[in-house]
Every structure is written in structure tokens, then in C-alpha cells.
Amino acid sequence: RPARRVVTLDDLPLRDDLRGLSPYGAPQIDVPVRLNTNENPHPPSAGLVDALGKAATLAATEANRYPDRDAEALRADLAYYLTSDAGFGVHTAQVWAANGSNEILQQLCQVFGGPGRTAVGFEPSYSMHRLIALATATGWVGEQRAEDFTLDAERVAGAIHRHRPALLFLASPNNPTATALGLDVISAACDAMEEVGSGVVVVDEAYAEFRRAGVPSALTLLPDHPRLVVTRTMSKAFALAGARVGYLAAHPAVVDALALVRLPYHLSSFTQAIARTALAHADELLGTVEAVKAQRDLLARELPQLGCEVAPSDANFVLFGHFTDQRAVWQGLLDAGVLVRDVGLGGWLRVTAGLPAETDAFLAALRAVLTGNP
Ligand code: PMP
């Protein structure tokens, strides 16, 4: 009998648990105003472009050599950067870096998850938590946030006691709902995980730099909670999504564990050099955070004027609604040249805070869509 010809993905000898999954994908449509992927809208300054180019050139002179496998210098820079948010001197041994925080999350699932183990998240949240868990053959339990998208200590501790997860994912600020968690919720999660002894608490702080004044980072809890892992990224606040740099802070033993699954030389010498150069320009780059926060606050003020509900935002985006048909609003905005994100949350849409002209274009388009006067 002739071998069956492979014509579609369904014909491939795929892992059974991958069948039926959809890949992660934000539709990229070429329109004038793109506010759909929570990027920082500020391109690097001419001075920074020059510095990044020089760093890449210098790295190129040694491109015949493998990079520093443990990215020691970059991790030391990141540790130094985290120190002010942490409120204590973060040590290089507590920091790990990889290609985007997605790779960090994947390495965490590889180390702590796997067949027969479970990861728990509170939905709606960042969909990659679930997808990365499933891709690493880790079971997934999607617990629900409260109706108003909040999450309290009781709900989180209850889920830990019920499921005894290998990994518990908490995004703070959460994507797509934008609100940060109180430290009481995170420490309750760590305490409950300590009690059941089953796994680690991963706080995904991809948007931490955008949080409102007075909201502390989960980093401050690290000294008291060895099961706590805080992940961060240079994609958002550092406006470096194209370079793919994510990192974490945790107990040094967690960092040692990640070395078991990381690929040798996973972080290229170019990536390390670019990331270090961006960190050397932290003041300039973090200046863009203030500009983005101002646009975020403007959106939060203006959207209610248009009759919209807005979830309180500690991030560089705003969740707004509540529409009877969010898909029609999304399409109406797109027809006006403005791309926002339909995150599949009935009645709600997510808009990234962009440049002032983009905010204006978005608000004008939304006003036209909602009043039926394009
Ligand atoms: N975590 C959250 C909550 C995110 O929204 C994103 C990006 N959309 C990431 C992690 C991944 O970011 P990156 O891989 O670019 O670091």
C-alpha cells in the first residue's frame, strides 16, 4: 500500500495533544494606525539607533565565536536595573534572560511543567500562558476572574488548594484587562503554594513599568518567597520588541534549574549586545513610558465621554466596552484605518496607547462608529 501523502496538517503524525490547537496570532493588517499589539510606539532615537548599530558591529567582529552562554554581563545589567523596583539589591544569580519573555515562560514550563503536571491561570489573561503550557505537554486549567475581571486572594488560594498546580500564572498588570494585582493576592498565592508544596507562582510583569503610582512590583516579595518568579520584558517599556529580550527574577535555585532546559547559546551575541546598549540608555527609553502613560490616561478619561466602560489600566493599553457587537465596532474602526484588538472577550475591545496623533485618530474614529456618522 502506498504511504499516505501529506496534504494538510491533519495528515501529519502530529502529537495528539497538539491537534486542534490554533497558533498564536494577532492579525497584522497594514493600516495607518496600528494599536493592536501593545508595542511602544516610539522608535529609537537617532542617537540610540547609532549606538545599537555600533554594538551590533562590535559583536560582528567576534561572530565566529559562540556568545556567552550564561549572558553574565547582560544579567548583571538587568539585575542592576531591577534593583529600584525591587527595593533591595538584586543579584545576577537571581536573574535569567532569554529571547522574549515568551521563551522565559516556555523554559519555566519545561522545567516545572510537563506530562502529568498542571498549570493554572485566571482568564481572561495572556493567551500564551495556556498555549505554552500545552506546547510543553503541561495540563492547563483556566480558572475565571470575577465578573469585573478582578482577582482576590481567596480565589487564587482556593485554586491552588484545588489543583495543586506545578505553575500558577498571574499577570500583573493583566493582559487584556490592564489592571495590576495587589501584593496581598500575590503573597497569598505564594503562601498557598508553600502550603501545598506543588509548584511555583509566576507573576508576568511584562507591563510593570506602566503601572500607576503607588502600585508596587511583585519583585518586592522575592526575599520572602522562594517559590515566586517574576518575569519581565524589554519589548514594551524599553521599546525593543524587535530584539526579543525577556528576563526573570527569582531565587538563584530557579535560575540554576532553567539552565537544565535552555538550549546552549540560546541568546545570540547580537541580542545580548543590543539589550545591554538599550539598558545603558534606560533613562531615554523609560522617558517614552511617561509619554505612553499620558496617552493611556487620556484614553481612560475620554472613552467614558463616548459612553464606554473602561477597565482601570496599569498598562500601555486599555480594555473598553461594553458593546453588543464588538466585532462590528472593530470592523468600523478598521474601515476608518484604525486597528485595535478583538481579544475574543464578548463585548470588549483592547486598544494600545500610541502616539498623540494615533489617540486622536482612534477617538475620532470610535466617535464616528458609535454615533453612526462616519
Ligand atoms: N506577557 C504578556 C502579559 C504579554 O502581553 C506579552 C506580549 N504581548 C508577553 C508576555 C510576551 O512578550 P515578549 O515575548 O515580547 O517579551
Boltz pocket constraint, residues with backbone or C-beta under 6 A from the ligand:
constraints:
  - pocket:
      binder: B
      contacts: [[A, 37], [A, 38], [A, 99], [A, 100], [A, 101], [A, 102], [A, 103], [A, 126], [A, 171], [A, 173], [A, 174], [A, 175], [A, 204], [A, 206], [A, 207], [A, 232], [A, 233], [A, 234], [A, 235], [A, 241], [A, 244], [A, 245], [A, 246]]
      max_distance: 6.0
